[in-house]
Amino acid sequence: MHALPEDHTGVRMRRLRRERHLTQRAVSELTGIPYSTYTKTEQGVIAATPHVIAAFARGLRIEVATVVGQPYVDELRADELDVLIRPIRESLDVYDLGSDPDIRPRRIEELQEDAEALLVSVRAGEIKKAASNVAGLIEEGTTAAHSLNTREGWLTLASFYRTAYDVAAKLGYSDLAQLSLARMDWAAQRGSDAVLGGMYQYLRALTYLREGKFVIGQRLVTRGLSTLEQADSSHERKVVTGQLHLGGAVMAGRAHAETQALNHLEEAERIAGETGESVKVHWLAFGPTNVKVHRVSVLAELDKYGEAVEATDGLLIPADWPKSRTSHHWAEVARAQMWTNDLEGSFKSLLKARKAAPQQAKYHPTVRDTYASLEAAHRRLPETFLSYGSWLSAGTGQVA
């Protein structure tokens, strides 16, 4: 019996195809996905790659979120995360109403400490903790920003909005993620911070990456780089510039534009040589390690799975690296190993993804689709395999 009988992208692709009365051959011709790849994806024999998902969504003129099934509402409800979304949405609506007379904000220094603590929680994979606190802090920060009308006040509010984006994006609420980014840009402009403006374009590009709109995403990367040129030269500017190049590399890789992807990687590597490991600068984890991790990602996006796995040789994740980024890395390694038929290695990487950041891994489409592809071969995997599927499909009640 399958642990996730209706919970992989291939099942949804089959249902969406049938709703439109299309044959598998017709979908293949409509989307440009090779027929064999498409049929195996529907069957769950191979995991749906981001490139295939994007091509399917474009061909059928639907949203990527519809194809991947995010947000995973039943699991969110079981984990008591769904009830935290509405307060966040409501807190974003009062951005232009000025100071709330019923709120007495604390000193800006205290709010700045809370903003940093939220960023740390997200990077530690503590999504529920961040989601529980961010709405109230946005409301307090909104009143403080309007009352003070200082650069510090607006940038602190922008940081709260960024955490709202992080939470929404990780849980699959793409519309809320985009709204949070719009608010972040609004506050950053009032704080007159060109570097933060460049980072806004980076995060905005990531939303289009998830939606399979690679051309728009690449345009945003270019715009972000242009925005950063307006900022004074600094270590911070170099870090955000390097991270934009890494985002551009993944964007181009997912679009199968190999030369462009490798050029972005090369430039990011050059910048990382100057900045060194800069994990805590805007919590982007930029540096030589992140460049190596992104090389694995890009090779996988280019369908060079064997090379992606080889690129992990000798790649050591620093102890102070954000657990959320570590979890994402192991999810991508698991997908590459699955494609090279290293089923045992793939499952071990899924376990590492869960260990690093349980809540993030549970709601990560790559984790779920890779598990679904391994599921058909579970007789060749450890006995603990099916329990992993049960964990994915049920509430844990745990705060990671």
C-alpha positions in Angstrom: 0.0 0.0 0.0 1.3 3.4 -0.9 1.9 5.8 1.9 1.0 8.8 -0.3 -1.6 7.4 -2.7 -2.8 10.8 -4.0 0.1 13.0 -3.0 2.5 13.3 -5.8 2.7 15.7 -8.7 2.2 12.9 -11.3 -1.2 12.0 -10.0 -2.3 15.7 -10.2 -0.9 16.0 -13.8 -3.0 12.9 -14.8 -6.1 14.4 -13.2 -5.6 17.8 -14.8 -4.9 16.2 -18.2 -8.1 14.1 -18.0 -10.2 17.1 -16.9 -9.2 18.7 -20.2 -9.9 15.5 -22.2 -6.3 15.3 -23.4 -4.2 12.2 -24.2 -0.7 11.7 -22.8 0.6 12.1 -26.4 -1.4 15.4 -26.8 0.1 16.8 -23.6 3.6 15.8 -24.7 3.1 17.7 -28.0 1.4 20.7 -26.3 4.1 21.1 -23.6 7.2 19.9 -25.4 7.8 17.3 -22.6 9.2 14.1 -24.1 6.5 11.5 -24.3 8.4 8.9 -22.3 9.3 11.5 -19.6 5.7 12.6 -19.3 4.2 9.1 -19.0 6.8 8.1 -16.4 6.1 11.3 -14.4 2.4 10.6 -14.4 3.0 7.1 -13.1 5.4 8.4 -10.4 8.2 6.3 -11.7 10.3 9.5 -11.9 10.0 12.7 -10.0 8.5 15.7 -11.7 11.3 18.1 -12.3 10.7 21.9 -12.0 11.3 22.2 -15.7 8.7 19.6 -16.5 6.2 21.1 -14.0 6.7 24.6 -15.5 6.3 23.3 -19.1 3.1 21.4 -18.1 1.7 24.5 -16.3 2.4 26.8 -19.3 1.0 24.3 -21.8 -2.3 23.8 -19.9 -2.4 27.5 -18.8 -2.7 26.8 -15.1 -0.7 27.8 -12.1 2.3 25.8 -10.9 0.8 25.7 -7.4 -2.2 23.8 -8.9 0.2 21.2 -10.4 2.3 20.7 -7.2 -0.7 20.9 -4.9 0.6 23.6 -2.6 -0.4 24.6 0.0 -0.9 21.1 1.5 -4.0 22.2 3.4 -4.8 19.0 5.3 -1.3 18.7 6.7 -1.1 22.4 7.5 -4.4 22.0 9.5 -3.1 18.9 11.3 0.1 20.8 12.3 -2.0 23.8 13.3 -0.2 26.1 10.9 -3.2 27.0 8.7 -4.7 29.2 11.5 -1.6 31.3 11.5 -2.0 32.4 7.9 -5.0 34.7 8.3 -3.5 36.9 11.0 -0.5 37.4 8.7 -2.7 38.4 5.8 -4.7 40.8 8.0 -1.5 42.4 9.4 -0.4 43.2 5.8 -3.6 45.0 5.1 -3.0 47.9 7.5 0.3 49.1 6.1 -1.0 52.5 4.9 -3.4 53.3 7.8 -0.8 55.2 9.9 -0.3 54.6 13.6 -2.8 52.4 15.5 -4.0 54.3 18.6 -4.5 51.0 20.4 -0.8 50.0 20.0 2.1 51.4 22.0 5.2 50.2 20.3 8.4 49.4 22.1 11.7 51.1 21.5 13.1 50.6 17.9 16.1 48.7 19.3 13.8 46.1 20.8 11.9 45.7 17.6 15.1 45.4 15.6 16.1 42.5 18.0 12.8 40.8 17.3 13.2 41.3 13.6 16.6 39.6 13.7 15.2 36.8 15.9 12.5 36.1 13.3 15.1 35.8 10.6 17.1 33.4 12.8 14.0 31.3 13.5 13.2 30.9 9.8 16.8 29.9 9.0 16.7 27.4 11.8 13.6 25.8 10.2 11.3 26.9 13.0 8.5 28.0 10.7 5.7 27.6 13.2 7.5 29.8 15.7 8.1 32.5 13.1 4.5 32.3 11.8 3.1 32.6 15.3 5.0 35.8 16.1 5.3 37.7 12.8 1.7 39.1 12.5 1.8 40.8 15.9 5.2 42.2 15.2 4.1 43.6 11.8 1.3 45.4 13.5 3.6 46.8 16.2 6.2 47.6 13.6 3.7 49.4 11.3 2.7 51.8 14.1 6.3 52.3 15.1 7.4 53.1 11.5 4.6 55.6 11.0 5.2 57.2 14.4 8.9 57.6 14.1 9.1 58.0 10.3 12.9 57.2 10.4 15.0 55.0 8.2 15.5 52.5 11.1 11.7 52.3 11.6 10.9 51.6 8.0 13.7 49.1 7.5 12.7 47.2 10.6 9.2 46.9 9.3 10.6 45.8 5.9 12.4 43.0 7.8 9.1 41.9 9.4 7.5 41.8 5.9 10.4 39.7 4.7 9.7 37.1 7.4 6.1 37.1 6.3 7.3 36.3 2.8 9.6 33.5 4.1 6.7 31.8 6.0 4.3 32.1 3.1 6.7 30.9 0.5 7.8 27.9 2.5 4.2 26.8 3.3 3.1 27.3 -0.4 1.0 30.4 -0.2 2.3 32.1 -3.3 -0.2 34.9 -3.3 0.6 35.9 0.3 4.3 35.7 -0.5 3.9 38.1 -3.3 1.8 40.5 -1.2 4.5 40.4 1.6 7.2 41.3 -0.9 5.1 44.2 -2.2 4.9 45.5 1.4 8.6 44.9 1.9 9.4 47.0 -1.2 7.0 49.7 0.0 8.8 50.0 3.4 12.3 49.7 1.9 11.6 52.6 -0.4 10.7 54.7 2.6 13.9 53.6 4.2 15.8 54.6 1.1 17.9 51.4 1.0 19.2 50.5 -2.5 20.7 47.2 -1.2 17.4 46.1 0.3 15.8 47.2 -3.0 18.2 44.8 -4.8 17.3 42.0 -2.4 13.6 42.7 -3.0 14.1 42.0 -6.7 16.0 38.8 -5.8 13.2 37.5 -3.6 10.6 38.6 -6.2 12.5 36.7 -8.9 12.3 33.6 -6.7 8.5 33.8 -6.7 8.6 33.7 -10.5 11.1 30.9 -10.3 8.6 28.8 -8.3 5.8 29.7 -10.8 7.9 28.6 -13.7 8.0 32.0 -15.3 11.8 32.0 -16.0 11.9 34.9 -18.5 10.3 37.3 -16.1 12.4 36.0 -13.3 15.6 36.6 -15.2 14.5 40.2 -16.0 14.0 40.7 -12.3 17.5 39.4 -11.6 18.9 41.9 -14.2 16.8 44.7 -12.6 18.1 43.8 -9.2 21.7 44.0 -10.3 21.0 47.4 -11.8 19.4 48.6 -8.6 22.5 47.5 -6.6 24.7 49.6 -8.8 23.0 52.6 -7.3 24.2 51.6 -3.8 27.5 52.6 -2.3 30.2 50.0 -2.6 30.2 47.8 0.4 30.5 44.3 1.6 26.8 44.1 1.9 26.3 45.1 -1.7 28.7 42.5 -2.9 26.9 39.8 -0.9 23.5 40.6 -2.3 25.0 41.0 -5.8 26.5 37.5 -5.5 23.2 36.1 -4.3 21.4 37.6 -7.3 23.8 35.8 -9.6 23.1 32.6 -7.8 19.4 33.1 -8.2 20.0 33.9 -11.9 22.0 30.7 -12.3 19.2 28.5 -11.0 16.7 30.5 -13.1 18.7 29.9 -16.3 19.3 26.3 -15.3 15.7 25.6 -14.9 15.1 27.2 -18.3 17.8 24.9 -19.7 19.9 27.9 -20.7 23.2 26.3 -19.8 25.7 29.0 -20.9 23.8 31.7 -19.1 23.5 29.6 -15.9 27.2 28.8 -15.9 28.1 32.5 -16.5 26.1 33.5 -13.4 27.8 30.8 -11.4 31.2 32.0 -12.5 30.5 35.6 -11.5 29.0 34.5 -8.1 32.2 32.4 -7.5 34.4 35.4 -8.2 32.4 37.6 -5.8 32.4 34.9 -3.1 36.2 34.8 -3.4 36.1 38.5 -2.2 33.4 38.2 0.4 34.3 34.9 2.0 31.6 33.1 4.0 29.0 35.8 4.8 26.3 33.7 6.2 24.6 36.4 8.4 24.5 39.2 5.8 20.8 39.5 5.3 20.8 35.8 6.2 21.5 34.9 2.6 24.2 32.4 3.5 26.3 33.8 0.6 29.9 32.6 0.2 32.0 29.8 -1.4 29.8 27.1 0.2 26.6 28.5 -1.2 28.2 28.7 -4.7 29.1 25.0 -4.5 25.6 24.2 -3.3 24.1 26.1 -6.1 26.4 24.4 -8.6 24.7 21.1 -7.5 21.3 22.7 -8.0 22.1 24.1 -11.4 23.5 20.9 -12.7 20.4 19.1 -11.5 18.2 21.7 -13.2 20.1 21.1 -16.4 19.2 17.4 -16.0 22.9 16.6 -15.5 22.1 14.5 -12.4 25.3 12.4 -12.5 27.4 15.6 -12.5 25.2 17.1 -9.8 25.9 14.1 -7.5 29.6 14.3 -8.3 29.6 18.0 -7.3 28.7 17.0 -3.8 32.0 15.2 -3.3 34.0 17.0 -0.7 31.2 19.6 -0.2 31.1 20.2 3.6 28.3 22.3 5.0 29.6 24.6 7.8 28.1 24.1 11.3 26.8 27.6 11.4 24.9 27.3 8.1 21.2 27.9 8.2 19.4 24.6 8.7 16.7 25.7 6.3 19.3 26.0 3.5 20.9 22.8 4.5 17.6 21.0 4.3 16.9 22.4 0.9 20.3 21.2 -0.3 19.7 17.6 0.8 16.3 17.6 -0.9 18.0 18.5 -4.2 20.7 16.0 -3.7 18.0 13.3 -3.0 16.3 14.2 -6.3 19.6 13.9 -8.2 20.5 10.6 -6.6 17.0 9.2 -7.4 17.6 10.1 -11.1 20.9 8.2 -11.0 19.1 5.2 -9.5 20.9 5.5 -6.2 17.7 4.8 -4.3 19.3 4.1 -1.0 21.4 7.2 -1.2 18.4 9.2 -2.2 16.4 8.1 0.8 19.3 8.8 3.2 19.4 12.4 1.8 15.7 12.8 2.4 16.3 11.7 6.0 19.1 14.4 6.2 16.7 17.0 4.8 14.1 16.1 7.5 16.7 16.1 10.3 18.0 19.5 9.3 14.6 21.3 9.2 11.6 19.0 9.7 8.8 21.5 9.1 10.4 22.8 6.0 11.1 19.4 4.6 7.5 18.3 5.2 6.2 21.1 3.0 8.9 21.0 0.3 7.6 19.8 -3.1 11.0 18.3 -4.0 10.9 16.1 -0.9 7.4 14.9 -1.5 7.9 14.2 -5.2 11.2 12.4 -4.7 9.6 10.3 -2.0 6.7 9.4 -4.3 9.2 8.3 -7.0 11.1 6.2 -4.5 7.8 4.7 -3.2 7.3 2.3 -6.1 10.6 0.7 -5.2 10.2 0.7 -1.4 10.9 -3.0 -1.3 14.5 -2.2 -2.0 14.6 0.5 0.7 14.8 0.3 4.5 11.8 -0.6 6.6 11.7 3.0 7.8 10.7 4.2 4.4 6.9 3.9 4.8 7.0 5.7 8.1 8.6 8.7 6.3 5.6 8.8 4.0 3.3 8.6 7.0 5.1 11.6 8.5 4.7 13.5 5.3 0.9 12.9 5.1 0.0 13.4 8.7 0.3 16.1 11.4 3.4 15.9 13.5 2.3 18.2 16.3 5.9 19.2 16.6 7.5 22.6 16.5 10.8 22.0 14.8 
